[in-house]
Amino acid sequence: MYYDEQVINGILCHRNLPNGEWIPFTPEQLTQKFVQAKERISQLVNEIEEMNEIALSEN
């Protein structure tokens, strides 16, 4: 499966074929991507904090 994203003229777009048409994301799609990214960042921060706590407790 092919998937690509690119900013074109300041607008985030995607396509599903290597030579396919670029399709702009809708505001709703962008909101969903933003929320998912925030959730993933939060998960990663929690994992890093847990690893730091473990490392500090081992010293």
N, C-alpha and C positions, 0 to 999 in steps of 0.2 A: 504494500500500500504506500502510496506517495502522498506527502503532505508538506507544504511549505508556507511560511509566513514572511511577509516583507512590508516595510513601510513605503508607501508610494504616495508622493505629494503630501506627506504628513498624515496619511491615513493607513492604519494597520489593515492589511489584506491577507487573504489566504487563497490557496489553490490546491486541488487534489490530483492534478496531472502535471507532468513536467512542463508541458507547453500549454497548459490550460489557462483560462481567463482568470485574472486576479479578481477576487470577490471581496469587497469591503466588509469588515465585521460590522454588525449592527450595534447600536448602543447597549442593547440587552446582552449580546454576546461579550462585549467588552467588559460590562459589569460582572458577568459570570467569571471571566478570566481574571479580573482584578480580585474578586472575592476568593477564588481558588488560590491565587498567588499569595494573598495575605494569610490564608489558612496554612499553606505549606511553609511560609516563612515562620509562622508561629510554632509549627511542629519542629522545624529545624533548630530554632532558638531553644526550645525546651530540651531537645536532645543534647545540644551543646552544653546547656546548664547542668544537665544530669551527668554528662561525662566529666565536666569540671568538678562537680561535687565528689564523684568517685575518685578522681585523681587526687583531690585535696585530702580525702579521707585515707588514702593509701600512704600519704607522706607522714 
